[in-house]
C-alpha cells in the first residue's frame, strides 16, 4: 500500500512539474480569480514520515495525501466569511485513516467600531512564537504534518469587540463547546494491561461547559499591550483511572486498568506586550492559572502555576532569527513519590507484597505522576529555551527553517530542520527531520520512537 501510495503521488508531482512555469501560473491564477466577492483556494499534498513507530523498525509510519479547500468571501469591509475543509487519506502512526475535517467555518460582521464573529475558528491569543503562557485554542502538538500550523485546532466561538478609541479595544469571546487539546498518549507504546479511552467531544459537553474570555488591547508608542482573562475548561484534560482489575495467579499478581480523560475548570489572567527596539521585535508575557475544585476524582486536580515568556526577532540579511525563553513556577508543589505509569506499566516486582487496596493506590499515584509529566509539573521550577532560524535563497526557490526547543529542567530536546524547494510557483517539495530526545523517564524519551522521523513532502497549491 505504501508503494502504491507513493507511486501515485510521484506520477502526480511529475505531471505538474512538467507543466511550463508560464502555463502553471495562468492555470492557478485563473482558478483563484473571482468577481463575485469570494475566492476559492487550497492545495493537494502528499507526505510521509519514516520512523520506528509501533513496529520498532524504521518504516513509513505515517503517509498521507490530503486535499484542502479554502473559501474566503465578503464583498465589503463590513462582512467576511471563511471556511477550510480538508480530506485526508492514508496511514497515521500505523493506523489507516480516511477523514474529513472542517478546520474553520465562521462569519464576521464589522460595522464601524464594532466587530462580531461566530463559528468554528482558530483563535491565537498570546504573542509567543515558541512558548505561550496564555492560550484558549486547543492544539495537537504531536500532529504529523509538514506544516507547523496544522497543530492548531479550531474552536466554536461567539466573539464581540469594540474599539473604544484608536488605541484601546475590548473583545469578549464565548466558547460554547469544550474541545480539548490532544494528549501525547496514542503515540506511546503502552503494555496490553492498560487500555485508554478518549471521550468524544459530546461526552465532554454533557454538562454546561462554556468558557468566557475577555481581551483588552492597548496600543502605545512604546508597545502593544494585551490583558487576558479566562474562565472555563483547561485545554489539557487529565487522565484518571476509571477501572481496575487484579488477577492474583501464582507466583505474581497481574493487573489491568482502564484510563479515561476528564476536563476541569480553571481561571487564568495574563498580560503580554510586544514592541520594537533598534530594529528588533521583542515580546514578553506572564500568566497565572488557578484550577477550580471540580468533580475530578480525588488527587487528580493539577497544580496552579505562574508561567512567563520573553523573546526577540532579529533580521539578519535573508534570514530571520527568533530566540525565546519560557518558564513556570508551580504553586503548592510537592515531589511525586512514584514514577509515571503509562510508558512502562510493568510494576509486578513492586506489587507482589501489597494488598489490592495498596496496589490500586500505587497505580493511581503513577497516573497522577504522568499527568504531571506532560504538564511539566514534575519539578517546582521549569525553564525552557528555543530558537528558530528561517529564510530563503536562490531568489526564493529555496526556503529553509530550523527550530530548536530545549527544556533546561527535564532535558527534553526537539530539533526540526527542513528545506523546501519551489521548482515552479505554487509547487513545493520538502525534506525535513524531527528529532525528539529526552533523558530516562522524561516525556520526550517516551515519544521519541514514534516521533523522531524523516519527512518528505510534495504540495501543489491553487
N, C-alpha and C positions, 0 to 999 in steps of 0.2 A: 504493500500500500504506500509506503514511503517513496519507493522508486517511482511508482505511477504518479504520485503527487508532484514530485519534483520534475518529472518528465513533462507533464502538462504545463507546469509553471515555466520551465525553460523554453518550451515552444512559444508560449505566450510572450515572454520577455524578448525572445529573438525576433518575433514578428514585429513588435512595436519598435524595437531599437533599429530594425531595418528600414523603418519609415524615414524619409529625409527630414531634417530638422524643420525646414520650412513647412512641409506638409503637416507634420505633427503639431506645429504651432497653430496653423489655421484650423485644424480639426478641433483642438481643445478650446481655442478661443471662441469658435462658433457655438460650441456646446454651452459655454458659460455666459454668453450674451443674453440679455433679456430687456425688452422694452415695456414689460408689463408689471414692473415693481417687484420682481423676485428673480433670484438666480439659483441655479442648481449646480452643485459641485460635488466632489468626492474623490475616491480613489479605489483602485484594486491593488491588493497587496498579498504577497506570499512570503512567508518567512519560516525559519526553523531554528531550533536550539539544540545543540549537541551537548548532552550532559549524561551523568550516570543514571539519573532518575531513580526509579524503583527497582531496576534490574541489577545495579552495581557495575554494569559495563557501559562504556560510552556509546551512545546511540542518539538518534533524533527523538528525544523525549517529548518535544513539542514541535509540531509542524502544522501550520495553519495557512489557509487562504481566507481573506475577508474582503467584502465589498461594503464600502461605507458611502452613504448618500447624505448630503447636507443641503438643506434648503434655507435660504435667507430671504425673507420677504419684508415688505414695508415700503410704501411709495412716498412717505413724508418723514420728516424728523420726529413726528409725534407717535408713530406707530412702527413696531418692529415685531417680527416673528422669526423663530429659528427652530430648526429640527435636525437631528442627526440620528440616522438609523444604520445599524451595522449587522451584517450577516457573516458569521464565522463558521468555517468547516475545517475539520482536521483532527488533531490529537493534542490535548493539553495535559502535560505532566503524565503521559502514558495512558490517558483516558480519552476515548473518542468523543468528540463534541460536534454538534450541529445546532447553532443557537442564533436567535435574533435578539438584538439588544437595542432598545430605544434609549440612547445615551442622553439626549436632550430633546425637549419639545416644550417651548414656552413662548409666551406673547408678552410684549411690553407696550405701555402707553405712557407718553411723556408730555403732558400739557404744561407748558410754562415751567414753573419751578418744581412741579410735582413729577413723580415717577411711580409707576405701578407695574409690577411684573408678576406673572403666575405661570406655573407649570413645573416641569422637571428641568432643572438647571444645575450646571456645575458652578458652584459659588466658591470663590477663593478669597476668603478673608484672612488677613495676615500677610506681611510683606517678605517673610523669609523665603529664600530660594531653596535652601537645603534643610533648614530647621525652622519650623513654625510653631511658636508656643501656643497659638490660638487658631483653631480651625473648626468650622461647623460642617464641613463636607466630608463624607466618608471616602475612604480610599482603599485600594488594593495594592499595597507596597511590594508584593511579590508577584505582580502580574507578569506574564510572559509576553513581551511586546518590544519591538524596536523603537517605539515612540514613548518617551517618558511621560507624556500627558495621559496615556491610557490608564495610568494607575488611579486617576480621579474618577469618582462615581457621582452621577447626578442625584440631586435631592429634590423631593417635591417641596416647592416653596410658594409662598404668597408674600410679596415684598412691596412696601410702600416707602417712598422717600420724599424729603422736602428740602430744598436749598434755601436756608434761612437768609443768608447773604451770599455774595460771591465767594466768600472764604469759608463759610460754615454750612454744613449739611447734616441731616439726620436720616437714617434708614432703619426701619423696623422690618424684621423678617420672621414670618411664622412658618415653621416646618411641621405640617400636619401629620406626616407619616415618618416613623423612625426607620432609617436604613443604616445598618451597622457597617463598619469597616470590615474587611476580610482579614481574619486572623491567620497567622502562619502555622496552620495545623495540617492542612491537607498535603503539604509538601514535606512533612516529617514522616519518616518511616516508623510507624508505631507497631508494637507487637500485637499478635492476634487477641490477646487478653483485653485490649482496650478498643471499645467502639465509640465513635464520635458522631453526634447528631447535631447538624446545623439547622436551626429552625428556618422556615420560610418567612418572608417579610410580614405576612399577615399574622403569623403566630406572635411576632414581636408587638403587634399593634392590636392585640385583643382588648387591652385597656387603653385609656386615654394616654397617648404617648407624644403629644405635640411638644415642640420646642420653640422658644422665642428668643431671637437675637436682636440686639439693638446696637447700631454702629453710628458714632459721631465722628465726622471728619473736620479737621481744622487745617486750613492751608495758610501758612505764614511765609514770610520772606526767607526764613531760615530753614524750615522743614515742613513736610506734610505729616500731620499727627492724627492718629485714629484711636478712639476709645471704643472697646467692645464689651458688651455684657451679654451673657447667655444663660438661660435656664432651660434645661431639657435633658435628654438622654445622652450619656457619654458615647462618643464614636466607637470606642473599643469595648465590646461586651466582655464579661468574664466567663471562664469555663468552670463548671461545677459538676460534682459527681451526682448524677441522677439515679444511678443504680449500682448495687454492689452484691456480688455473689462469691462465696468462699466454698471450695471443694477440698476437704482435708484427706486426700488419699495418703497412703504410705509411700515414701517416707516424708515427703514435703507437701505443704498445702499449696493449692493453686487458686488464684483469684481471677475474677473477671469484673470489669467495671464499665459503666456506660457514662459518657460525658456529654454535656449539653451546654449551649451558650445561653446567657441571660444578660439583659441590659440593666442599667441602673441610672438614676437621675443624678445630675451634677450641676453645680453653679460655677461659672467662670467669669472673671473680669480680667481684661487685658488691655495694654496700651502699646502701640508701636509708632515709630516715626521713620521717615526717610528724607534725605536731602542730598545736596551736592557740596563737595568741598575740594577745591583745587583740581577740578576736572573728574574727580572720582565720585561715585554714588555710594553713600553709606546708609545703613539701616540698623535699627535696634528695637528690641521689644521685650516685654516681660508679662507674664500671665500667672494668675493664681486660680487653681481649681479646688473646689470643695465638694467631694462626693456626698450625696444626700443619703441618709439612712433609709433604706428601701426594703423590699421584700426579698432581698438576696438571702440565700442560706447563710447561717451564722459563720463569720470568719472570712467570707469571700469578698467583702467590700474593699476595694483598693485604697491605698493611702491618698490623701490630698497632697498636692505638691505645688511648688513655685518653679516656673520654667522661664528661661530667658534666651535671647539670641542676639548676636551682633555680626554684621557683615559689611563687606565693601566690594564694589565692582570697579575694575580698572581697565581702561582700554590701552592695549599695547600693540600699536600697528594694526595688523589684520586680525588680532586676537582679542578676546575679552577674558579677563581673569576675575573669578569670583572666589572670595575667601570668606568663610563663615565659622562662627563658634556658637555652640549651643550647650546649655547646661540646665540642671534642675536640682532642687533640694526637696527631699521627701519628708513631709511632716509626720510626726507620731511614729517614726520608723523604728522597727526592731529587726534584728537579723533572723532570717528564716532558719529553723532548726534542721531542715532537710534539703536535699537536692530536688529539683523539679522531676515530676513523674513522666510526662509524655514522651520524651525522647528515648527513654530506656524501658521503663515499665517492669523490669525484672528485679524484684526485691525478695526473691524466695529465701535467700540466706538470712535476711533481716527479720522475716516474719515467722520463722519456724517456731520460735518460742513464745509468740504473742497470742493473746486471746483474740477472738473475732472482733470484739469492740476496739481493741488496740490496733489491729490491722486496718480496720476501716478508718480510724483516726489518723494513722500514718499516711494512708493513701490520700486522704483529704488534704493533709499538710503539703504533700508533694504537688497536688494540683494547684493549691494556692501559690506555691513557690513558682510554678510555671506561669501563672498569671503575672507574678512579679517580673518574671524574666522578659516577657515580650512588652511590658510597660517600662522597662528599665528602672525598676524599683527594688532590685536586689541589694543595692547599696544606698546609703543616705544621700550621697552626692553623686551626680552623674555629669560627666563632661565629654563633649564631642567636638571635633574639628572636621572641616570639609572644604573642598575646593573644586572648582570647575575651570577648565581652560577650553575655549571653543573659538573657532574662526574658520576662515575659508582660504583657499589658494587656487592658483591657475585660473584667475578671473571667475571664480565662483563654481568651477567644475568640481572641486573637492571641498567638502565640509568635514571638519574634524572636531571631536569633543572627547574630553577625558575628565571624568569626575571621580573624586575620592572622598569617602567618609570613613573616619576612624573614631571609634569610641575609646577615649582615654581611660575609662573606668573598667569596661568589660573586655576591652581589646578586640571588639568586633571590627572587621575591616571589609569595606566594599569598594572595589575598583571597577570602573566601567569605561574603557576606551572604545571609540567607534570611529569609522571612516566611511563617509558617504561620497559616492561618485555619481555625477549627473551627466550622462552622455548627451542627453537632449533635455530641453525644457520639459518639466513635469514627469520626467522619468528618472528614477534614482535606484542605485544599487548600494547596498550597505554591508559591511562586515564589522563585527564587534565582539567584545568579550565582557562577560560578567564574572567577577572573581569575588566569592564570598568566603571569608575566613574568620575563625574565632577560636580562642583557646577552649580547652575542655569544659563542657557544661555551660558555654555561652550560647546565646541564641543563634548566632551565625554558624557556629560549629554544627548545629543540628540542621541548618538549612543548606549547608554548602554542597552536599552530594547532589541535591536536586537542582539548585540554582546556579552553581558555578558552571558556566556554559559558554560555548562559542555560538555566535549569532551570524546568520546570513539572511539577507532580505532583499526583495525587489518590489518596487512600488511604481504604479502609474497613476498620476493624478489627472483629473479632468475638471 
